[in-house]
Amino acid sequence: MKKILAGFCLLIAAGAAHAADIVTARLDIKGMDCASCPLTVKLALKRVSGVTDVEVDFKSQSARVRFDPAQTQADKLAKVVTDIGYPTTVGK
């Protein structure tokens, strides 16, 4: 039982260390003009390796993207959205 508990604790510690590596970027997006645009942007961003969460806000014309910086970068995420037709910059 102690070995199982120790292994479980190591898994939790490893997961916590990895979760600490996740960063958040804001993307400013132009050209979203209908209700399906945010979904299109979200699906494109979720396909990028390292992206863990995406929230796209139609009203503010922006996205909040959580990702692992060891796998991708904010400027690459902006390029992905720009490449599907929505000019995008990394927000401040």
Phi and psi restraints in degrees (range 20) as a CNS / XPLOR table:
assign (resid 1 and name C) (resid 2 and name N)
       (resid 2 and name CA) (resid 2 and name C) 1.0 -62.7 20.0 2
assign (resid 2 and name N) (resid 2 and name CA)
       (resid 2 and name C) (resid 3 and name N) 1.0 -38.1 20.0 2
assign (resid 2 and name C) (resid 3 and name N)
       (resid 3 and name CA) (resid 3 and name C) 1.0 -65.3 20.0 2
assign (resid 3 and name N) (resid 3 and name CA)
       (resid 3 and name C) (resid 4 and name N) 1.0 -41.3 20.0 2
assign (resid 3 and name C) (resid 4 and name N)
       (resid 4 and name CA) (resid 4 and name C) 1.0 -64.0 20.0 2
assign (resid 4 and name N) (resid 4 and name CA)
       (resid 4 and name C) (resid 5 and name N) 1.0 -45.3 20.0 2
assign (resid 4 and name C) (resid 5 and name N)
       (resid 5 and name CA) (resid 5 and name C) 1.0 -63.6 20.0 2
assign (resid 5 and name N) (resid 5 and name CA)
       (resid 5 and name C) (resid 6 and name N) 1.0 -41.3 20.0 2
assign (resid 5 and name C) (resid 6 and name N)
       (resid 6 and name CA) (resid 6 and name C) 1.0 -64.1 20.0 2
assign (resid 6 and name N) (resid 6 and name CA)
       (resid 6 and name C) (resid 7 and name N) 1.0 -42.0 20.0 2
assign (resid 6 and name C) (resid 7 and name N)
       (resid 7 and name CA) (resid 7 and name C) 1.0 -63.5 20.0 2
assign (resid 7 and name N) (resid 7 and name CA)
       (resid 7 and name C) (resid 8 and name N) 1.0 -40.9 20.0 2
assign (resid 7 and name C) (resid 8 and name N)
       (resid 8 and name CA) (resid 8 and name C) 1.0 -62.8 20.0 2
assign (resid 8 and name N) (resid 8 and name CA)
       (resid 8 and name C) (resid 9 and name N) 1.0 -42.6 20.0 2
assign (resid 8 and name C) (resid 9 and name N)
       (resid 9 and name CA) (resid 9 and name C) 1.0 -63.1 20.0 2
assign (resid 9 and name N) (resid 9 and name CA)
       (resid 9 and name C) (resid 10 and name N) 1.0 -38.5 20.0 2
assign (resid 9 and name C) (resid 10 and name N)
       (resid 10 and name CA) (resid 10 and name C) 1.0 -64.8 20.0 2
assign (resid 10 and name N) (resid 10 and name CA)
       (resid 10 and name C) (resid 11 and name N) 1.0 -40.2 20.0 2
assign (resid 10 and name C) (resid 11 and name N)
       (resid 11 and name CA) (resid 11 and name C) 1.0 -63.1 20.0 2
assign (resid 11 and name N) (resid 11 and name CA)
       (resid 11 and name C) (resid 12 and name N) 1.0 -43.0 20.0 2
assign (resid 11 and name C) (resid 12 and name N)
       (resid 12 and name CA) (resid 12 and name C) 1.0 -64.3 20.0 2
assign (resid 12 and name N) (resid 12 and name CA)
       (resid 12 and name C) (resid 13 and name N) 1.0 -44.0 20.0 2
assign (resid 12 and name C) (resid 13 and name N)
       (resid 13 and name CA) (resid 13 and name C) 1.0 -63.2 20.0 2
assign (resid 13 and name N) (resid 13 and name CA)
       (resid 13 and name C) (resid 14 and name N) 1.0 -41.0 20.0 2
assign (resid 13 and name C) (resid 14 and name N)
       (resid 14 and name CA) (resid 14 and name C) 1.0 -65.0 20.0 2
assign (resid 14 and name N) (resid 14 and name CA)
       (resid 14 and name C) (resid 15 and name N) 1.0 -41.0 20.0 2
assign (resid 14 and name C) (resid 15 and name N)
       (resid 15 and name CA) (resid 15 and name C) 1.0 -65.0 20.0 2
assign (resid 15 and name N) (resid 15 and name CA)
       (resid 15 and name C) (resid 16 and name N) 1.0 -39.4 20.0 2
assign (resid 15 and name C) (resid 16 and name N)
       (resid 16 and name CA) (resid 16 and name C) 1.0 -66.2 20.0 2
assign (resid 16 and name N) (resid 16 and name CA)
       (resid 16 and name C) (resid 17 and name N) 1.0 -39.2 20.0 2
assign (resid 16 and name C) (resid 17 and name N)
       (resid 17 and name CA) (resid 17 and name C) 1.0 -65.6 20.0 2
assign (resid 17 and name N) (resid 17 and name CA)
       (resid 17 and name C) (resid 18 and name N) 1.0 -41.1 20.0 2
assign (resid 17 and name C) (resid 18 and name N)
       (resid 18 and name CA) (resid 18 and name C) 1.0 -67.5 20.0 2
assign (resid 18 and name N) (resid 18 and name CA)
       (resid 18 and name C) (resid 19 and name N) 1.0 -40.6 20.0 2
assign (resid 18 and name C) (resid 19 and name N)
       (resid 19 and name CA) (resid 19 and name C) 1.0 -62.4 20.0 2
assign (resid 19 and name N) (resid 19 and name CA)
       (resid 19 and name C) (resid 20 and name N) 1.0 -29.3 20.0 2
assign (resid 19 and name C) (resid 20 and name N)
       (resid 20 and name CA) (resid 20 and name C) 1.0 -68.9 20.0 2
assign (resid 20 and name N) (resid 20 and name CA)
       (resid 20 and name C) (resid 21 and name N) 1.0 -20.6 20.0 2
assign (resid 20 and name C) (resid 21 and name N)
       (resid 21 and name CA) (resid 21 and name C) 1.0 -80.1 20.0 2
assign (resid 21 and name N) (resid 21 and name CA)
       (resid 21 and name C) (resid 22 and name N) 1.0 -12.4 20.0 2
assign (resid 21 and name C) (resid 22 and name N)
       (resid 22 and name CA) (resid 22 and name C) 1.0 -73.2 20.0 2
assign (resid 22 and name N) (resid 22 and name CA)
       (resid 22 and name C) (resid 23 and name N) 1.0 133.9 20.0 2
assign (resid 22 and name C) (resid 23 and name N)
       (resid 23 and name CA) (resid 23 and name C) 1.0 -121.2 20.0 2
assign (resid 23 and name N) (resid 23 and name CA)
       (resid 23 and name C) (resid 24 and name N) 1.0 164.6 20.0 2
assign (resid 23 and name C) (resid 24 and name N)
       (resid 24 and name CA) (resid 24 and name C) 1.0 -120.2 20.0 2
assign (resid 24 and name N) (resid 24 and name CA)
       (resid 24 and name C) (resid 25 and name N) 1.0 136.4 20.0 2
assign (resid 24 and name C) (resid 25 and name N)
       (resid 25 and name CA) (resid 25 and name C) 1.0 -125.5 20.0 2
assign (resid 25 and name N) (resid 25 and name CA)
       (resid 25 and name C) (resid 26 and name N) 1.0 146.2 20.0 2
assign (resid 25 and name C) (resid 26 and name N)
       (resid 26 and name CA) (resid 26 and name C) 1.0 -103.0 20.0 2
assign (resid 26 and name N) (resid 26 and name CA)
       (resid 26 and name C) (resid 27 and name N) 1.0 132.5 20.0 2
assign (resid 26 and name C) (resid 27 and name N)
       (resid 27 and name CA) (resid 27 and name C) 1.0 -113.0 20.0 2
assign (resid 27 and name N) (resid 27 and name CA)
       (resid 27 and name C) (resid 28 and name N) 1.0 130.6 20.0 2
assign (resid 27 and name C) (resid 28 and name N)
       (resid 28 and name CA) (resid 28 and name C) 1.0 -95.3 20.0 2
assign (resid 28 and name N) (resid 28 and name CA)
       (resid 28 and name C) (resid 29 and name N) 1.0 121.1 20.0 2
assign (resid 28 and name C) (resid 29 and name N)
       (resid 29 and name CA) (resid 29 and name C) 1.0 -117.0 20.0 2
assign (resid 29 and name N) (resid 29 and name CA)
       (resid 29 and name C) (resid 30 and name N) 1.0 132.4 20.0 2
assign (resid 29 and name C) (resid 30 and name N)
       (resid 30 and name CA) (resid 30 and name C) 1.0 -109.7 20.0 2
assign (resid 30 and name N) (resid 30 and name CA)
       (resid 30 and name C) (resid 31 and name N) 1.0 150.2 20.0 2
assign (resid 30 and name C) (resid 31 and name N)
       (resid 31 and name CA) (resid 31 and name C) 1.0 95.2 20.0 2
assign (resid 31 and name N) (resid 31 and name CA)
       (resid 31 and name C) (resid 32 and name N) 1.0 0.5 20.0 2
assign (resid 31 and name C) (resid 32 and name N)
       (resid 32 and name CA) (resid 32 and name C) 1.0 -77.5 20.0 2
assign (resid 32 and name N) (resid 32 and name CA)
       (resid 32 and name C) (resid 33 and name N) 1.0 111.3 20.0 2
assign (resid 32 and name C) (resid 33 and name N)
       (resid 33 and name CA) (resid 33 and name C) 1.0 -123.8 20.0 2
assign (resid 33 and name N) (resid 33 and name CA)
       (resid 33 and name C) (resid 34 and name N) 1.0 5.9 20.0 2
assign (resid 33 and name C) (resid 34 and name N)
       (resid 34 and name CA) (resid 34 and name C) 1.0 -145.5 20.0 2
assign (resid 34 and name N) (resid 34 and name CA)
       (resid 34 and name C) (resid 35 and name N) 1.0 169.8 20.0 2
assign (resid 34 and name C) (resid 35 and name N)
       (resid 35 and name CA) (resid 35 and name C) 1.0 -65.8 20.0 2
assign (resid 35 and name N) (resid 35 and name CA)
       (resid 35 and name C) (resid 36 and name N) 1.0 -23.2 20.0 2
assign (resid 35 and name C) (resid 36 and name N)
       (resid 36 and name CA) (resid 36 and name C) 1.0 -86.0 20.0 2
assign (resid 36 and name N) (resid 36 and name CA)
       (resid 36 and name C) (resid 37 and name N) 1.0 -14.2 20.0 2
assign (resid 36 and name C) (resid 37 and name N)
       (resid 37 and name CA) (resid 37 and name C) 1.0 -58.7 20.0 2
assign (resid 37 and name N) (resid 37 and name CA)
       (resid 37 and name C) (resid 38 and name N) 1.0 -47.9 20.0 2
assign (resid 37 and name C) (resid 38 and name N)
       (resid 38 and name CA) (resid 38 and name C) 1.0 -59.0 20.0 2
assign (resid 38 and name N) (resid 38 and name CA)
       (resid 38 and name C) (resid 39 and name N) 1.0 -35.7 20.0 2
assign (resid 38 and name C) (resid 39 and name N)
       (resid 39 and name CA) (resid 39 and name C) 1.0 -66.4 20.0 2
assign (resid 39 and name N) (resid 39 and name CA)
       (resid 39 and name C) (resid 40 and name N) 1.0 -41.9 20.0 2
assign (resid 39 and name C) (resid 40 and name N)
       (resid 40 and name CA) (resid 40 and name C) 1.0 -60.6 20.0 2
assign (resid 40 and name N) (resid 40 and name CA)
       (resid 40 and name C) (resid 41 and name N) 1.0 -45.0 20.0 2
assign (resid 40 and name C) (resid 41 and name N)
       (resid 41 and name CA) (resid 41 and name C) 1.0 -63.2 20.0 2
assign (resid 41 and name N) (resid 41 and name CA)
       (resid 41 and name C) (resid 42 and name N) 1.0 -46.2 20.0 2
assign (resid 41 and name C) (resid 42 and name N)
       (resid 42 and name CA) (resid 42 and name C) 1.0 -59.9 20.0 2
assign (resid 42 and name N) (resid 42 and name CA)
       (resid 42 and name C) (resid 43 and name N) 1.0 -45.8 20.0 2
assign (resid 42 and name C) (resid 43 and name N)
       (resid 43 and name CA) (resid 43 and name C) 1.0 -63.0 20.0 2
assign (resid 43 and name N) (resid 43 and name CA)
       (resid 43 and name C) (resid 44 and name N) 1.0 -40.0 20.0 2
assign (resid 43 and name C) (resid 44 and name N)
       (resid 44 and name CA) (resid 44 and name C) 1.0 -63.9 20.0 2
assign (resid 44 and name N) (resid 44 and name CA)
       (resid 44 and name C) (resid 45 and name N) 1.0 -43.1 20.0 2
assign (resid 44 and name C) (resid 45 and name N)
       (resid 45 and name CA) (resid 45 and name C) 1.0 -69.2 20.0 2
assign (resid 45 and name N) (resid 45 and name CA)
       (resid 45 and name C) (resid 46 and name N) 1.0 -37.1 20.0 2
assign (resid 45 and name C) (resid 46 and name N)
       (resid 46 and name CA) (resid 46 and name C) 1.0 -66.2 20.0 2
assign (resid 46 and name N) (resid 46 and name CA)
       (resid 46 and name C) (resid 47 and name N) 1.0 -21.3 20.0 2
assign (resid 46 and name C) (resid 47 and name N)
       (resid 47 and name CA) (resid 47 and name C) 1.0 -76.9 20.0 2
assign (resid 47 and name N) (resid 47 and name CA)
       (resid 47 and name C) (resid 48 and name N) 1.0 -13.6 20.0 2
assign (resid 47 and name C) (resid 48 and name N)
       (resid 48 and name CA) (resid 48 and name C) 1.0 -77.3 20.0 2
assign (resid 48 and name N) (resid 48 and name CA)
       (resid 48 and name C) (resid 49 and name N) 1.0 128.2 20.0 2
assign (resid 48 and name C) (resid 49 and name N)
       (resid 49 and name CA) (resid 49 and name C) 1.0 -60.2 20.0 2
assign (resid 49 and name N) (resid 49 and name CA)
       (resid 49 and name C) (resid 50 and name N) 1.0 130.8 20.0 2
assign (resid 49 and name C) (resid 50 and name N)
       (resid 50 and name CA) (resid 50 and name C) 1.0 101.3 20.0 2
assign (resid 50 and name N) (resid 50 and name CA)
       (resid 50 and name C) (resid 51 and name N) 1.0 -16.7 20.0 2
assign (resid 50 and name C) (resid 51 and name N)
       (resid 51 and name CA) (resid 51 and name C) 1.0 -75.8 20.0 2
assign (resid 51 and name N) (resid 51 and name CA)
       (resid 51 and name C) (resid 52 and name N) 1.0 128.5 20.0 2
assign (resid 51 and name C) (resid 52 and name N)
       (resid 52 and name CA) (resid 52 and name C) 1.0 -107.9 20.0 2
assign (resid 52 and name N) (resid 52 and name CA)
       (resid 52 and name C) (resid 53 and name N) 1.0 -25.7 20.0 2
assign (resid 52 and name C) (resid 53 and name N)
       (resid 53 and name CA) (resid 53 and name C) 1.0 -157.8 20.0 2
assign (resid 53 and name N) (resid 53 and name CA)
       (resid 53 and name C) (resid 54 and name N) 1.0 143.1 20.0 2
assign (resid 53 and name C) (resid 54 and name N)
       (resid 54 and name CA) (resid 54 and name C) 1.0 -138.0 20.0 2
assign (resid 54 and name N) (resid 54 and name CA)
       (resid 54 and name C) (resid 55 and name N) 1.0 131.9 20.0 2
assign (resid 54 and name C) (resid 55 and name N)
       (resid 55 and name CA) (resid 55 and name C) 1.0 -127.9 20.0 2
assign (resid 55 and name N) (resid 55 and name CA)
       (resid 55 and name C) (resid 56 and name N) 1.0 122.6 20.0 2
assign (resid 55 and name C) (resid 56 and name N)
       (resid 56 and name CA) (resid 56 and name C) 1.0 -112.5 20.0 2
assign (resid 56 and name N) (resid 56 and name CA)
       (resid 56 and name C) (resid 57 and name N) 1.0 129.6 20.0 2
assign (resid 56 and name C) (resid 57 and name N)
       (resid 57 and name CA) (resid 57 and name C) 1.0 -113.0 20.0 2
assign (resid 57 and name N) (resid 57 and name CA)
       (resid 57 and name C) (resid 58 and name N) 1.0 112.4 20.0 2
assign (resid 57 and name C) (resid 58 and name N)
       (resid 58 and name CA) (resid 58 and name C) 1.0 -62.7 20.0 2
assign (resid 58 and name N) (resid 58 and name CA)
       (resid 58 and name C) (resid 59 and name N) 1.0 -43.7 20.0 2
assign (resid 58 and name C) (resid 59 and name N)
       (resid 59 and name CA) (resid 59 and name C) 1.0 -62.1 20.0 2
assign (resid 59 and name N) (resid 59 and name CA)
       (resid 59 and name C) (resid 60 and name N) 1.0 -45.3 20.0 2
assign (resid 59 and name C) (resid 60 and name N)
       (resid 60 and name CA) (resid 60 and name C) 1.0 -89.3 20.0 2
assign (resid 60 and name N) (resid 60 and name CA)
       (resid 60 and name C) (resid 61 and name N) 1.0 -2.7 20.0 2
assign (resid 60 and name C) (resid 61 and name N)
       (resid 61 and name CA) (resid 61 and name C) 1.0 54.5 20.0 2
assign (resid 61 and name N) (resid 61 and name CA)
       (resid 61 and name C) (resid 62 and name N) 1.0 49.4 20.0 2
assign (resid 61 and name C) (resid 62 and name N)
       (resid 62 and name CA) (resid 62 and name C) 1.0 -145.9 20.0 2
assign (resid 62 and name N) (resid 62 and name CA)
       (resid 62 and name C) (resid 63 and name N) 1.0 168.4 20.0 2
assign (resid 62 and name C) (resid 63 and name N)
       (resid 63 and name CA) (resid 63 and name C) 1.0 -136.7 20.0 2
assign (resid 63 and name N) (resid 63 and name CA)
       (resid 63 and name C) (resid 64 and name N) 1.0 147.4 20.0 2
assign (resid 63 and name C) (resid 64 and name N)
       (resid 64 and name CA) (resid 64 and name C) 1.0 -112.9 20.0 2
assign (resid 64 and name N) (resid 64 and name CA)
       (resid 64 and name C) (resid 65 and name N) 1.0 120.3 20.0 2
assign (resid 64 and name C) (resid 65 and name N)
       (resid 65 and name CA) (resid 65 and name C) 1.0 -122.6 20.0 2
assign (resid 65 and name N) (resid 65 and name CA)
       (resid 65 and name C) (resid 66 and name N) 1.0 126.2 20.0 2
assign (resid 65 and name C) (resid 66 and name N)
       (resid 66 and name CA) (resid 66 and name C) 1.0 -101.4 20.0 2
assign (resid 66 and name N) (resid 66 and name CA)
       (resid 66 and name C) (resid 67 and name N) 1.0 132.1 20.0 2
assign (resid 66 and name C) (resid 67 and name N)
       (resid 67 and name CA) (resid 67 and name C) 1.0 -154.3 20.0 2
assign (resid 67 and name N) (resid 67 and name CA)
       (resid 67 and name C) (resid 68 and name N) 1.0 163.2 20.0 2
assign (resid 67 and name C) (resid 68 and name N)
       (resid 68 and name CA) (resid 68 and name C) 1.0 -90.1 20.0 2
assign (resid 68 and name N) (resid 68 and name CA)
       (resid 68 and name C) (resid 69 and name N) 1.0 114.3 20.0 2
assign (resid 68 and name C) (resid 69 and name N)
       (resid 69 and name CA) (resid 69 and name C) 1.0 -67.4 20.0 2
assign (resid 69 and name N) (resid 69 and name CA)
       (resid 69 and name C) (resid 70 and name N) 1.0 -11.3 20.0 2
assign (resid 69 and name C) (resid 70 and name N)
       (resid 70 and name CA) (resid 70 and name C) 1.0 -76.4 20.0 2
assign (resid 70 and name N) (resid 70 and name CA)
       (resid 70 and name C) (resid 71 and name N) 1.0 -16.1 20.0 2
assign (resid 70 and name C) (resid 71 and name N)
       (resid 71 and name CA) (resid 71 and name C) 1.0 -111.2 20.0 2
assign (resid 71 and name N) (resid 71 and name CA)
       (resid 71 and name C) (resid 72 and name N) 1.0 -24.8 20.0 2
assign (resid 71 and name C) (resid 72 and name N)
       (resid 72 and name CA) (resid 72 and name C) 1.0 -156.9 20.0 2
assign (resid 72 and name N) (resid 72 and name CA)
       (resid 72 and name C) (resid 73 and name N) 1.0 172.0 20.0 2
assign (resid 72 and name C) (resid 73 and name N)
       (resid 73 and name CA) (resid 73 and name C) 1.0 -132.2 20.0 2
assign (resid 73 and name N) (resid 73 and name CA)
       (resid 73 and name C) (resid 74 and name N) 1.0 159.0 20.0 2
assign (resid 73 and name C) (resid 74 and name N)
       (resid 74 and name CA) (resid 74 and name C) 1.0 -60.0 20.0 2
assign (resid 74 and name N) (resid 74 and name CA)
       (resid 74 and name C) (resid 75 and name N) 1.0 -39.0 20.0 2
assign (resid 74 and name C) (resid 75 and name N)
       (resid 75 and name CA) (resid 75 and name C) 1.0 -66.2 20.0 2
assign (resid 75 and name N) (resid 75 and name CA)
       (resid 75 and name C) (resid 76 and name N) 1.0 -32.4 20.0 2
assign (resid 75 and name C) (resid 76 and name N)
       (resid 76 and name CA) (resid 76 and name C) 1.0 -67.8 20.0 2
assign (resid 76 and name N) (resid 76 and name CA)
       (resid 76 and name C) (resid 77 and name N) 1.0 -39.5 20.0 2
assign (resid 76 and name C) (resid 77 and name N)
       (resid 77 and name CA) (resid 77 and name C) 1.0 -63.2 20.0 2
assign (resid 77 and name N) (resid 77 and name CA)
       (resid 77 and name C) (resid 78 and name N) 1.0 -42.1 20.0 2
assign (resid 77 and name C) (resid 78 and name N)
       (resid 78 and name CA) (resid 78 and name C) 1.0 -62.0 20.0 2
assign (resid 78 and name N) (resid 78 and name CA)
       (resid 78 and name C) (resid 79 and name N) 1.0 -39.8 20.0 2
assign (resid 78 and name C) (resid 79 and name N)
       (resid 79 and name CA) (resid 79 and name C) 1.0 -65.1 20.0 2
assign (resid 79 and name N) (resid 79 and name CA)
       (resid 79 and name C) (resid 80 and name N) 1.0 -39.0 20.0 2
assign (resid 79 and name C) (resid 80 and name N)
       (resid 80 and name CA) (resid 80 and name C) 1.0 -58.3 20.0 2
assign (resid 80 and name N) (resid 80 and name CA)
       (resid 80 and name C) (resid 81 and name N) 1.0 -45.1 20.0 2
assign (resid 80 and name C) (resid 81 and name N)
       (resid 81 and name CA) (resid 81 and name C) 1.0 -70.4 20.0 2
assign (resid 81 and name N) (resid 81 and name CA)
       (resid 81 and name C) (resid 82 and name N) 1.0 -40.7 20.0 2
assign (resid 81 and name C) (resid 82 and name N)
       (resid 82 and name CA) (resid 82 and name C) 1.0 -60.5 20.0 2
assign (resid 82 and name N) (resid 82 and name CA)
       (resid 82 and name C) (resid 83 and name N) 1.0 -41.9 20.0 2
assign (resid 82 and name C) (resid 83 and name N)
       (resid 83 and name CA) (resid 83 and name C) 1.0 -64.6 20.0 2
assign (resid 83 and name N) (resid 83 and name CA)
       (resid 83 and name C) (resid 84 and name N) 1.0 -21.8 20.0 2
assign (resid 83 and name C) (resid 84 and name N)
       (resid 84 and name CA) (resid 84 and name C) 1.0 -94.8 20.0 2
assign (resid 84 and name N) (resid 84 and name CA)
       (resid 84 and name C) (resid 85 and name N) 1.0 7.0 20.0 2
assign (resid 84 and name C) (resid 85 and name N)
       (resid 85 and name CA) (resid 85 and name C) 1.0 109.5 20.0 2
assign (resid 85 and name N) (resid 85 and name CA)
       (resid 85 and name C) (resid 86 and name N) 1.0 8.6 20.0 2
assign (resid 85 and name C) (resid 86 and name N)
       (resid 86 and name CA) (resid 86 and name C) 1.0 -121.5 20.0 2
assign (resid 86 and name N) (resid 86 and name CA)
       (resid 86 and name C) (resid 87 and name N) 1.0 100.3 20.0 2
assign (resid 86 and name C) (resid 87 and name N)
       (resid 87 and name CA) (resid 87 and name C) 1.0 -54.2 20.0 2
assign (resid 87 and name N) (resid 87 and name CA)
       (resid 87 and name C) (resid 88 and name N) 1.0 125.8 20.0 2
assign (resid 87 and name C) (resid 88 and name N)
       (resid 88 and name CA) (resid 88 and name C) 1.0 -135.0 20.0 2
assign (resid 88 and name N) (resid 88 and name CA)
       (resid 88 and name C) (resid 89 and name N) 1.0 142.2 20.0 2
assign (resid 88 and name C) (resid 89 and name N)
       (resid 89 and name CA) (resid 89 and name C) 1.0 -128.8 20.0 2
assign (resid 89 and name N) (resid 89 and name CA)
       (resid 89 and name C) (resid 90 and name N) 1.0 157.7 20.0 2
assign (resid 89 and name C) (resid 90 and name N)
       (resid 90 and name CA) (resid 90 and name C) 1.0 -77.3 20.0 2
assign (resid 90 and name N) (resid 90 and name CA)
       (resid 90 and name C) (resid 91 and name N) 1.0 126.7 20.0 2
assign (resid 90 and name C) (resid 91 and name N)
       (resid 91 and name CA) (resid 91 and name C) 1.0 -77.8 20.0 2
assign (resid 91 and name N) (resid 91 and name CA)
       (resid 91 and name C) (resid 92 and name N) 1.0 173.0 20.0 2
